């Protein structure tokens, strides 16, 4: 059998604080009905106090390592996907490495936002297939709540995001299970559809009072533009990776899409003919946790017994960059 990366353990961690749509309606001109109808979100989790992405990642990583039976010191690599690092540099992967107590284990950050976990999965799988690594910790973790515009100006974007972390331990496998393949895409010409502009190295100073007054340090999004591209690109990339392995949408036992918008996920499933019961949806409880959304949802699905040995798992994401990706895993 060909050597490939197998998911040996999963973990997740969500902050205790629950923020409902009604809570947000007290801060800005919005409503529970408006948010639910457009996104499917009813609540999300937000951190309290001084909490960074690596702080959320630590309990998720420990849970995944325990499930896999791997000690932190046995890791060959840590990959940390996030758009909200604890500090500008060094990367949160290094901070997590120190907290896990596995000094000298290499660590790198992946800055691909909503597709970060799948880009990181492709990197981990490539290292394992090449034989240079055998045990990789892949983490997606985000703290959005401290960087949102909670005024009427930012309401369309700020209602979408939540905080959380998910982790997976990947090990070398030659029994036929594991990552069958991943397809990655990007189109930087449309990066302005979803972005945070400041602070930025192209500005001197990197941020000033005028930028803050204009809200250029908050995320902004062309919601309709992102929606249209997502419902086109996600089915496209899923078909691409399925075709590469002689498979069809009907072969998918479980689809774990990025949790950005319930309507996007429903549209993707309809286009591919995947029944609702085979699609994992938890955006109603957590909102969009970007790089953390797929590992959180996958962790819950496995805990609920929704995957059995030999099942075909599909994962797909679309987000800022613009980037999109899909992966197939034989469970």
C-alpha positions in Angstrom: 0.0 0.0 0.0 1.0 3.6 -0.6 2.2 5.6 2.4 -0.2 8.5 3.2 -1.4 10.6 6.2 -4.1 9.1 8.4 -6.1 11.1 11.0 -5.3 9.3 14.2 -6.8 11.7 16.7 -9.0 14.8 16.8 -9.7 17.5 19.4 -11.6 20.7 19.7 -12.0 23.6 22.2 -14.6 26.3 22.3 -14.7 29.3 24.7 -17.4 29.1 27.4 -19.0 32.4 26.6 -22.0 32.1 24.4 -23.0 35.1 22.4 -26.5 34.9 20.9 -28.0 36.9 18.0 -30.1 38.7 20.6 -26.9 39.8 22.4 -25.6 41.3 19.1 -28.9 43.0 18.5 -28.3 45.0 21.7 -25.0 46.3 20.2 -26.0 47.0 16.6 -29.0 47.4 14.3 -29.7 43.7 13.6 -32.0 41.0 14.7 -32.1 37.3 15.4 -34.4 36.7 12.4 -32.2 38.7 10.0 -29.0 36.8 11.0 -30.7 33.3 10.9 -32.3 33.9 7.5 -29.1 35.0 5.9 -26.5 32.8 7.6 -28.1 30.0 9.7 -26.3 31.3 12.8 -28.1 31.6 16.1 -25.1 31.9 18.5 -21.3 31.8 18.6 -18.5 31.5 21.2 -16.3 34.4 22.1 -13.3 34.5 24.4 -13.1 36.6 27.6 -10.0 38.3 28.8 -6.5 38.0 27.3 -6.8 34.9 25.2 -4.9 34.2 22.0 -5.2 31.6 19.2 -2.6 29.4 20.7 -4.4 29.4 24.1 -7.5 28.0 22.4 -5.4 25.6 20.4 -3.6 24.1 23.5 -6.6 22.0 24.9 -7.7 21.0 21.4 -4.2 19.8 20.6 -3.9 17.9 23.9 -7.2 16.1 23.2 -6.1 15.2 19.7 -2.7 13.9 20.9 -4.3 11.8 23.6 -6.8 10.3 21.2 -3.9 9.4 18.8 -1.7 8.0 21.6 1.1 10.4 20.6 3.2 12.4 23.1 4.1 16.0 22.2 7.8 15.1 22.1 7.1 12.4 19.5 5.8 15.0 17.0 7.8 15.7 13.8 6.0 18.9 12.9 3.3 21.4 14.1 1.2 23.2 11.5 -0.9 26.0 12.8 -3.6 27.5 10.5 -4.9 30.9 11.6 -5.7 34.4 10.5 -5.7 35.7 14.0 -2.2 34.9 15.5 -1.5 35.7 19.1 1.0 38.4 18.0 2.2 39.7 14.7 5.3 37.4 14.9 6.6 34.9 15.7 3.9 32.5 14.5 1.3 30.9 16.8 2.8 27.5 15.9 5.9 28.3 17.9 3.8 29.6 20.8 1.8 26.3 20.9 5.0 24.3 20.6 6.3 25.9 23.8 3.0 25.4 25.6 3.0 21.7 24.7 6.5 21.4 26.0 8.0 19.9 22.8 11.0 22.2 22.3 12.9 21.9 19.0 9.9 20.3 17.2 9.5 22.5 14.0 6.5 24.6 13.7 5.0 26.7 10.9 1.9 28.9 10.4 -0.4 28.7 7.5 -2.2 32.0 6.7 -5.0 30.8 4.3 -7.9 31.8 6.4 -11.0 29.7 5.8 -9.0 27.1 3.7 -6.1 27.0 6.2 -6.9 23.6 7.6 -7.1 22.0 4.2 -3.9 23.7 2.9 -2.2 22.5 6.1 -3.6 19.0 5.5 -2.0 19.0 2.1 1.3 20.1 3.5 1.2 17.4 6.2 0.2 14.7 3.8 3.1 15.7 1.4 5.6 15.5 4.2 4.3 12.1 5.4 4.1 10.7 1.8 7.7 11.8 1.2 8.8 9.8 4.3 10.4 12.8 6.0 7.7 13.1 8.7 5.6 10.4 10.4 3.6 12.4 13.1 2.2 15.8 12.4 -0.1 18.0 14.6 -2.4 20.1 12.5 -4.3 22.9 14.2 -6.8 25.5 13.2 -7.5 28.2 15.8 -9.1 31.6 15.7 -9.9 34.5 18.0 -12.1 36.8 15.9 -14.1 38.5 18.7 -11.3 40.9 19.7 -11.1 42.3 16.1 -14.7 42.9 15.1 -16.5 46.2 14.5 -19.5 45.9 16.8 -21.2 49.1 15.5 -23.8 49.4 12.8 -21.0 49.9 10.3 -19.6 46.4 10.8 -22.8 44.5 11.4 -22.9 42.5 8.1 -19.5 41.0 8.9 -19.3 40.9 12.7 -22.4 38.7 13.2 -20.7 35.9 11.2 -17.6 35.1 13.3 -16.9 33.0 16.4 -13.8 31.9 18.3 -12.6 28.3 18.6 -10.0 25.7 17.9 -9.8 22.2 16.3 -6.8 19.9 16.0 -5.9 16.7 14.2 -2.9 14.3 14.7 -1.8 12.8 11.4 0.3 9.7 11.3 1.9 7.6 8.5 -0.4 4.8 7.3 0.0 2.1 4.7 -3.3 0.2 5.2 -5.3 2.1 2.6 -6.8 4.6 5.0 -5.9 8.2 5.1 -5.8 11.2 2.8 -6.5 10.1 -0.8 -5.8 13.5 -2.3 -6.4 17.3 -2.0 -6.9 20.0 -4.6 -5.9 23.6 -3.8 -6.8 26.8 -5.7 -6.4 30.5 -5.4 -7.3 33.7 -7.2 -5.5 36.7 -5.8 -7.0 39.1 -8.3 -10.2 39.1 -6.2 -8.6 39.5 -2.8 -10.5 42.7 -2.0 -13.8 40.8 -1.8 -12.8 39.7 1.7 -9.9 41.3 3.6 -8.5 43.2 6.5 -6.4 46.1 5.2 -4.5 47.4 8.2 -2.1 47.2 9.9 0.0 46.5 6.8 3.6 46.7 5.6 2.6 48.6 2.5 1.5 51.6 4.7 3.9 53.8 6.6 3.1 53.9 9.4 1.4 50.5 9.3 -1.7 51.9 11.0 -2.6 55.4 11.9 -5.5 57.2 13.5 -7.2 57.9 10.2 -7.2 54.2 9.3 -8.7 53.4 12.7 -11.4 56.1 12.3 -12.3 54.7 8.9 -12.4 51.1 10.3 -9.8 49.8 7.9 -8.4 47.5 10.7 -11.7 45.6 10.7 -12.7 42.8 8.2 -14.8 43.9 5.2 -16.6 41.7 2.7 -18.6 41.8 -0.4 -21.1 39.2 0.8 -22.9 38.7 -2.4 -19.7 38.3 -4.4 -18.2 35.8 -2.0 -21.5 33.8 -1.9 -21.7 33.6 -5.7 -18.1 32.4 -6.1 -18.4 29.9 -3.2 -21.5 28.1 -4.5 -19.7 27.8 -7.8 -16.1 26.9 -6.8 -16.8 24.5 -3.9 -18.8 22.0 -6.0 -16.2 22.4 -8.8 -13.2 21.6 -6.6 -15.1 18.6 -5.0 -15.8 17.2 -8.4 -12.2 17.8 -9.4 -10.7 15.7 -6.5 -13.4 13.0 -6.9 -12.7 12.7 -10.6 -9.0 12.4 -9.9 -9.7 9.2 -7.9 -12.4 7.7 -10.1 -15.1 8.6 -7.6 -18.5 10.4 -7.7 -20.5 12.6 -5.3 -22.7 9.6 -4.6 -19.6 7.8 -3.1 -19.2 10.5 -0.3 -20.4 9.1 3.0 -19.9 12.3 4.9 -19.2 15.9 3.7 -17.6 18.3 6.2 -17.7 21.8 4.6 -16.3 25.0 6.0 -18.9 26.6 8.2 -19.2 30.1 6.6 -22.9 30.2 5.7 -25.6 27.6 6.0 -27.1 28.7 2.6 -23.7 28.0 0.9 -23.5 24.5 2.3 -27.0 23.7 1.4 -26.5 25.0 -2.2 -23.3 22.9 -2.6 -25.0 19.8 -1.3 -27.9 20.3 -3.7 -25.6 20.8 -6.7 -23.8 17.6 -5.9 -26.9 15.6 -5.0 -25.6 14.9 -1.5 -28.5 14.3 1.0 -28.8 16.5 4.0 -28.0 13.7 6.5 -24.6 13.3 5.0 -23.6 16.9 5.5 -22.1 18.2 8.8 -23.6 21.5 9.8 -22.8 23.3 13.1 -22.6 26.9 12.0 -25.8 27.5 14.0 -23.9 27.0 17.3 -20.4 28.4 16.5 -20.6 30.8 13.5 -17.6 31.0 11.2 -14.4 30.0 13.0 -12.5 30.1 9.7 -9.4 27.8 9.9 -11.0 26.0 13.0 -14.4 25.3 11.5 -13.6 22.0 9.6 -11.6 20.3 12.5 -14.2 21.4 15.0 -17.0 20.0 12.8 -15.1 16.8 12.0 -14.3 16.2 15.7 -18.0 16.5 16.6 -19.0 14.2 13.7 -16.6 11.5 14.8 -17.7 11.8 18.4 -21.3 11.3 17.2 -20.3 8.1 15.3 -21.0 9.5 11.9 -17.9 8.0 10.3 -17.1 4.3 10.2 -14.0 2.5 9.0 -13.8 2.5 5.2 -16.1 5.5 4.8 -15.3 8.2 2.3 -14.9 11.6 4.0 -14.9 14.8 1.9 -13.9 18.2 3.2 -14.2 21.5 1.3 -13.6 25.2 2.0 -13.8 28.6 0.3 -12.6 31.9 1.7 -10.3 35.0 1.6 -7.5 35.0 -0.9 -9.6 34.1 -2.7 -8.8 30.5 -2.0 -10.7 27.2 -2.2 -9.8 23.6 -1.6 -11.2 20.1 -1.2 -9.8 16.9 0.3 -10.8 13.2 0.3 -10.0 10.9 3.2 -10.6 7.2 3.4 -11.6 6.7 7.1 
